[in-house]
Amino acid sequence: MGKLVRLQQSTIVFWASLLVFDNFVASPLIR
């Protein structure tokens, strides 16, 4: 059970960082 929660948290952090990274990379390209 604990491993599953840890996996979910790391997945959320992974997607959040991916979103932030995408925003930082895409913004200059769009402009």
Distance bins in CASP14 RR format, pairs under 12 A and 6 or more apart:
PFRMAT RR
TARGET T0000
AUTHOR 0000-0000-0000
RMODE 2
METHOD distances of the structure
MODEL  1
1 7 0 0 0 0 0 1 0 0 0 0 0
1 8 0 0 0 0 0 1 0 0 0 0 0
2 8 0 0 0 0 1 0 0 0 0 0 0
2 9 0 0 0 0 1 0 0 0 0 0 0
2 10 0 0 0 0 0 1 0 0 0 0 0
3 9 0 0 0 0 0 1 0 0 0 0 0
3 10 0 0 0 0 0 1 0 0 0 0 0
4 10 0 0 0 0 0 1 0 0 0 0 0
4 11 0 0 0 0 0 1 0 0 0 0 0
5 11 0 0 0 0 0 1 0 0 0 0 0
5 12 0 0 0 0 0 1 0 0 0 0 0
6 12 0 0 0 0 0 1 0 0 0 0 0
6 13 0 0 0 0 0 1 0 0 0 0 0
7 13 0 0 0 0 0 1 0 0 0 0 0
7 14 0 0 0 0 0 1 0 0 0 0 0
8 14 0 0 0 0 0 1 0 0 0 0 0
8 15 0 0 0 0 0 1 0 0 0 0 0
9 15 0 0 0 0 0 1 0 0 0 0 0
9 16 0 0 0 0 0 1 0 0 0 0 0
10 16 0 0 0 0 0 1 0 0 0 0 0
10 17 0 0 0 0 0 1 0 0 0 0 0
11 17 0 0 0 0 0 1 0 0 0 0 0
11 18 0 0 0 0 0 1 0 0 0 0 0
12 18 0 0 0 0 0 1 0 0 0 0 0
12 19 0 0 0 0 0 1 0 0 0 0 0
13 19 0 0 0 0 0 1 0 0 0 0 0
13 20 0 0 0 0 0 1 0 0 0 0 0
14 20 0 0 0 0 0 1 0 0 0 0 0
14 21 0 0 0 0 0 1 0 0 0 0 0
15 21 0 0 0 0 0 1 0 0 0 0 0
15 22 0 0 0 0 0 1 0 0 0 0 0
16 22 0 0 0 0 0 1 0 0 0 0 0
16 23 0 0 0 0 0 1 0 0 0 0 0
17 23 0 0 0 0 0 1 0 0 0 0 0
17 24 0 0 0 0 0 1 0 0 0 0 0
18 24 0 0 0 0 0 1 0 0 0 0 0
18 25 0 0 0 0 0 1 0 0 0 0 0
18 26 0 0 0 0 0 1 0 0 0 0 0
19 25 0 0 0 0 0 1 0 0 0 0 0
19 26 0 0 0 0 0 1 0 0 0 0 0
20 26 0 0 0 0 0 1 0 0 0 0 0
20 27 0 0 0 0 0 1 0 0 0 0 0
21 27 0 0 0 0 0 1 0 0 0 0 0
22 28 0 0 0 0 0 1 0 0 0 0 0
22 29 0 0 0 0 0 1 0 0 0 0 0
22 30 0 0 0 0 0 1 0 0 0 0 0
23 29 0 0 0 0 0 1 0 0 0 0 0
23 30 0 0 0 0 0 1 0 0 0 0 0
24 30 0 0 0 0 0 1 0 0 0 0 0
END
